[in-house]
Amino acid sequence: MLREVTINRWKTYFYMILEKGSKKMMKKILFGTSNISKLNRIRAVVKGIPVEILGINDLNIDIDIEEDGTSIQENAIKKAKAYFNKSNIPTFSIDCGLFIDKFSEDKQPGLFVRRINGKRATDDEMLDYYKKELAKVGGRSEGKWISSIAFVLDNNKVRTYELIEKKIFTSKESLTREEGWPLSSLAIDPTFNKYVSEITKQEREKLQEESDKKIYDIFKMITDEINNIGTIA
């Protein structure tokens, strides 16, 4: 009996050592955000890759970054560099924007989807504005959401990637609305030929799986590169 207890104790100690070693080997990457939902999403997506995703709150980083870039990529890089300089570990940031094919350059929402006439618009104001602008270009236009992911691996290495979600925008509003996501009732997803606001949970999960696979592959490449260049985190 005593021998069995001793063996079990050694097993427990052995597994504790393995767990500590595994955590020590994991690379740390900072996500330049304090948004818990965004952090948890990325953490869930990269599960299986030996990497630990930290948020700025984990490192007590609190800085103001002026998002004055002329493109979503420029903004993402600027934020990633600022947080890298504070943390000194590999860092990434994500920025996104909307582009509607038939809109002229001065009408493109880009980074400022909710900013109308210099102020932040409500859901109703957004719907009213975009319906009118879409009506001016024939009531229907292809468009896309573009997300730019910028990684700063060290002082000399910056990597950027783009994720694109194509949609069809129409001036005819769906009867189904999503609070906080007004354009989902003007956007049609081409995969299911349905308004985004009307997509079922199962359909949404299918779209999410495709996006998550792309994000996973990006983080796998980045983690491999960090290991190859010997970045210490």
C-alpha positions as CSV (number, residue, x, y, z in Angstrom):
1,M,0.0,0.0,0.0
2,L,2.8,2.4,1.0
3,R,4.6,1.5,-2.3
4,E,1.5,2.3,-4.3
5,V,1.1,5.7,-2.6
6,T,4.7,6.6,-3.3
7,I,4.4,5.7,-7.0
8,N,1.2,7.8,-7.3
9,R,3.0,10.8,-5.7
10,W,5.9,10.4,-8.1
11,K,3.5,10.3,-11.0
12,T,1.8,13.5,-9.8
13,Y,5.2,15.2,-9.4
14,F,6.3,14.0,-12.9
15,Y,3.1,15.3,-14.6
16,M,3.5,18.7,-12.8
17,I,7.1,19.0,-14.1
18,L,5.9,18.1,-17.7
19,E,3.1,20.8,-17.4
20,K,5.5,23.4,-16.2
21,G,8.0,22.6,-19.0
22,S,5.2,22.7,-21.6
23,K,4.1,26.2,-20.4
24,K,7.7,27.4,-20.4
25,M,8.2,26.3,-24.0
26,M,5.1,28.1,-25.2
27,K,5.8,31.4,-27.0
28,K,3.9,34.5,-25.8
29,I,2.3,36.8,-28.3
30,L,0.6,40.0,-27.3
31,F,-2.8,40.9,-28.8
32,G,-3.0,44.7,-28.8
33,T,-6.5,44.8,-27.3
34,S,-8.3,44.9,-23.9
35,N,-11.5,43.4,-25.4
36,I,-12.0,40.1,-23.6
37,S,-14.4,38.8,-26.3
38,K,-11.8,39.3,-29.0
39,L,-9.0,37.8,-26.9
40,N,-11.1,34.7,-26.1
41,R,-12.0,34.3,-29.8
42,I,-8.3,34.3,-30.9
43,R,-7.3,32.0,-28.0
44,A,-10.0,29.5,-29.0
45,V,-9.0,29.6,-32.7
46,V,-5.2,29.0,-32.0
47,K,-5.8,26.2,-29.5
48,G,-3.4,23.4,-30.4
49,I,-0.6,25.8,-31.4
50,P,2.1,26.2,-28.7
51,V,1.5,29.9,-28.2
52,E,0.0,31.9,-25.3
53,I,-2.1,34.9,-26.3
54,L,-1.9,37.8,-23.9
55,G,-4.0,41.0,-23.8
56,I,-2.7,44.4,-22.9
57,N,-4.4,44.2,-19.5
58,D,-2.3,41.1,-18.7
59,L,0.8,43.3,-19.0
60,N,-0.7,46.4,-17.4
61,I,-0.2,48.4,-20.6
62,D,-2.3,51.5,-20.9
63,I,-1.4,53.8,-23.7
64,D,-3.3,56.0,-26.1
65,I,-2.7,55.4,-29.8
66,E,-4.0,57.8,-32.4
67,E,-5.5,55.8,-35.2
68,D,-4.7,58.2,-37.9
69,G,-3.4,55.8,-40.6
70,T,-4.6,56.3,-44.2
71,S,-5.4,52.5,-44.5
72,I,-6.5,49.7,-42.3
73,Q,-3.1,48.0,-42.7
74,E,-1.3,51.2,-41.7
75,N,-3.4,51.5,-38.6
76,A,-2.9,47.9,-37.6
77,I,0.9,48.2,-38.0
78,K,0.9,51.4,-36.0
79,K,-0.9,49.8,-33.1
80,A,1.2,46.6,-33.2
81,K,4.4,48.6,-33.1
82,A,3.3,50.8,-30.2
83,Y,2.3,47.8,-28.1
84,F,5.5,45.9,-29.1
85,N,7.6,48.8,-27.9
86,K,5.9,48.7,-24.6
87,S,6.0,44.9,-24.2
88,N,9.1,43.8,-26.1
89,I,7.5,40.6,-27.1
90,P,6.0,39.6,-30.5
91,T,2.7,41.6,-30.9
92,F,-0.2,41.7,-33.3
93,S,-3.1,44.1,-33.9
94,I,-6.2,43.8,-36.0
95,D,-8.0,46.6,-37.8
96,C,-10.9,46.3,-40.2
97,G,-12.8,48.4,-42.7
98,L,-15.7,48.3,-45.2
99,F,-15.4,49.0,-48.9
100,I,-18.4,49.1,-51.3
101,D,-17.5,48.7,-54.9
102,K,-19.9,51.3,-56.4
103,F,-19.2,54.0,-53.9
104,S,-16.8,56.8,-55.0
105,E,-13.6,57.1,-53.1
106,D,-14.8,60.0,-51.0
107,K,-17.9,57.9,-49.9
108,Q,-16.0,54.8,-48.9
109,P,-16.7,53.9,-45.3
110,G,-13.3,52.4,-44.9
111,L,-12.1,52.6,-41.3
112,F,-15.0,54.9,-40.2
113,V,-18.1,52.8,-40.9
114,R,-20.1,54.5,-38.0
115,R,-18.8,58.0,-38.6
116,I,-21.3,60.0,-40.6
117,N,-20.8,63.8,-41.2
118,G,-18.1,63.8,-38.6
119,K,-20.0,62.2,-35.7
120,R,-20.7,58.7,-34.5
121,A,-24.0,57.4,-35.9
122,T,-26.7,55.4,-34.2
123,D,-28.0,52.1,-35.7
124,D,-31.0,54.0,-37.2
125,E,-28.8,56.8,-38.6
126,M,-26.5,54.3,-40.2
127,L,-29.3,52.4,-41.9
128,D,-30.9,55.6,-43.2
129,Y,-27.5,56.8,-44.5
130,Y,-26.4,53.6,-46.2
131,K,-29.8,52.9,-47.7
132,K,-29.8,56.4,-49.3
133,E,-26.2,56.0,-50.6
134,L,-26.9,52.6,-52.0
135,A,-30.0,53.9,-53.7
136,K,-27.9,56.5,-55.5
137,V,-25.8,53.8,-57.1
138,G,-28.7,51.6,-58.3
139,G,-29.8,50.0,-55.0
140,R,-27.2,47.2,-55.0
141,S,-23.5,46.8,-54.9
142,E,-20.8,44.2,-54.2
143,G,-18.6,45.1,-51.3
144,K,-16.2,43.6,-48.7
145,W,-15.1,43.7,-45.1
146,I,-11.3,43.7,-45.0
147,S,-9.5,42.8,-41.8
148,S,-5.8,43.5,-41.6
149,I,-3.7,41.6,-39.1
150,A,-0.2,43.1,-38.4
151,F,2.5,41.2,-36.5
152,V,5.6,42.9,-35.1
153,L,8.0,40.1,-34.3
154,D,11.0,42.2,-33.5
155,N,12.5,45.6,-34.3
156,N,13.0,44.6,-37.9
157,K,10.3,42.1,-38.8
158,V,6.7,43.1,-39.6
159,R,4.3,40.7,-41.2
160,T,0.8,41.6,-42.5
161,Y,-2.1,39.5,-43.6
162,E,-5.6,40.3,-44.9
163,L,-8.9,38.5,-44.4
164,I,-11.7,39.4,-46.8
165,E,-15.4,38.8,-46.4
166,K,-17.3,39.5,-49.5
167,K,-20.9,40.7,-49.3
168,I,-23.6,42.2,-51.5
169,F,-25.1,45.4,-50.1
170,T,-28.7,46.5,-51.0
171,S,-30.8,49.5,-50.2
172,K,-33.7,47.2,-49.4
173,E,-33.6,46.5,-45.7
174,S,-34.3,43.1,-44.2
175,L,-37.1,42.9,-41.7
176,T,-34.6,41.2,-39.3
177,R,-32.3,43.5,-37.4
178,E,-29.3,42.8,-35.1
179,E,-28.7,45.4,-32.4
180,G,-25.3,46.9,-32.8
181,W,-24.8,45.5,-36.3
182,P,-27.2,47.5,-38.4
183,L,-25.5,46.8,-41.7
184,S,-26.2,43.1,-41.3
185,S,-29.8,43.9,-42.5
186,L,-28.4,45.5,-45.7
187,A,-25.7,42.9,-46.4
188,I,-26.4,39.7,-48.2
189,D,-24.0,36.8,-47.8
190,P,-23.3,35.2,-51.2
191,T,-22.6,31.7,-49.7
192,F,-26.2,31.3,-48.5
193,N,-27.8,34.1,-50.6
194,K,-29.4,35.5,-47.4
195,Y,-29.3,38.7,-45.4
196,V,-26.5,38.4,-42.8
197,S,-29.1,39.2,-40.1
198,E,-31.2,36.2,-41.2
199,I,-28.4,33.7,-41.3
200,T,-29.0,30.8,-38.9
201,K,-26.7,29.8,-36.1
202,Q,-25.5,26.7,-38.0
203,E,-24.8,28.8,-41.2
204,R,-23.0,31.4,-39.1
205,E,-20.8,28.6,-37.5
206,K,-20.0,27.3,-41.0
207,L,-18.8,30.8,-42.1
208,Q,-16.9,31.1,-38.8
209,E,-15.1,27.8,-39.4
210,E,-13.7,29.0,-42.7
211,S,-12.5,32.3,-41.2
212,D,-11.0,30.5,-38.2
213,K,-9.1,28.1,-40.4
214,K,-7.4,31.0,-42.1
215,I,-6.5,32.6,-38.8
216,Y,-5.2,29.3,-37.5
217,D,-2.9,28.9,-40.5
218,I,-1.6,32.5,-40.1
219,F,-0.7,31.9,-36.4
220,K,0.9,28.6,-37.2
221,M,3.2,30.3,-39.7
222,I,4.0,33.2,-37.3
223,T,4.8,30.8,-34.5
224,D,7.1,28.8,-36.7
225,E,8.9,32.0,-37.7
226,I,9.3,33.1,-34.1
227,N,10.8,29.8,-33.3
228,N,13.1,29.9,-36.3
229,I,14.4,33.4,-35.5
230,G,14.9,32.5,-31.9
231,T,12.7,35.3,-30.5
232,I,12.6,34.9,-26.8
233,A,9.3,35.5,-25.0
